[in-house]
């Protein structure tokens, strides 16, 4: 068995599959796409549903009727520097981030800033 892979962003993968389908080439067996591209490729009739036995351990909100099942969940959380912010002053919601307490702000010329780590 020969296995070939193609790695790119969701839009590029979607375009490759759609282009090959117009040429009557159906070479994709497994794919990983963002929700928008999954929707488009499903509506175009380019994939069939597959109900994997592994779906039994996944919450219903993380899958549809067989065209899409998540295999990871990205958690978004608030964090703060415990050396600069006391626990009782720490943000408890995203709305709290909009109300700075007047102490040190971000080390930039902007009024607010956002940092991300993965």
N, C-alpha and C positions, 0 to 999 in steps of 0.2 A: 504494500500500500504506500503510495506517495502522498505526503502531506505538505501542503503549501500554506503559508500564512501571509496575511496582509495586515499591517498595523498602520493606523492613521487616526485622525479625528473622526467623530461620528458623521459629520457632513461628507467627508471624503469617502468613508466606507459606504454610506448610503448612495452617493453618486456612482461609485464603482459597481455596486450591485444593480442599480437601476440601469446603468449603461449596458452592462452585460446582459441583463434581461431583455433589453430592446434588441440585442444581437442574438437572442435565443440561446444564451449561454447561462446555465444555472449551476454554478460551481460552488456556491456557499453552503456549508453544512451547519456552521455555528457562527453566531455573531454577537457582538456586544456593542450596543448603541445607546445614545441618550434617548430620553422619552419622546422627544419630538420626532426623531428619525424613526423610532420604533413605530410610532403612530403612522407616519407617512408610508413606510414600507408595508405595514399591515393593510392600510387602505388601498395601496397599489396592488394588493393580492400577491405579493412576492414571497410571503412566508406562510407556512401552515402552523396551526397550533400544535404544541407538544406539552403533554401533561406529565412531567417527570415525577417519578415516585418521591424524589427529594422535596417536592413542594409541601408534603405533609407537615414539615416542621416550620413552615414559614407563615407568618401572620397574613390573613387575607388582604390587608391593605397594601401589601408589598407584591401583589401579583394581579394579573387580570385573568381572562378566561382561557389562557394557554399560550398567548403570544409573548408575554413578558413576565419574568419572575426576577426579582432582584437577587443578587448574590452577595451584596454588601450594603451596609447602611452607613451613611455619613452623618455622624452626630455633630451638631453645631452647639457650642457651649460658650458661655461667658467666662472670661478669666480676668484676673487683675494681679498687679504686682503687690504682694503682701508686705514688701519693704516700704512701699510708698502710700498704701491705702490701708486704713484700719478695717478690721472685719466688719464692724458696725456701719462703716461708710461705703462698703463695697456695693457695686451695682447688683441689684436683684432681678432686673429685667432689662430689656433693650431700651425701654422708655427712660430708665435711670441713666443711661448713657447720654441722653439728650440734655440732662440737667447737671452740668459740672458743679462741683461743690465749691468752686472759687479758688481752690488750691492750685498746685502745679498742674498745668495742662500739658499737652503733648509738646515735645521738643521740635516744634515746627512753627511756621508763620500762620498756619491755618488755625481756626478756632478749635476744631476737633480733629481727631485722626483715628485711624483704625489700623490695627496690626493683625496679622494672621499667621498661624504656624500650623504645619501639618507634619 
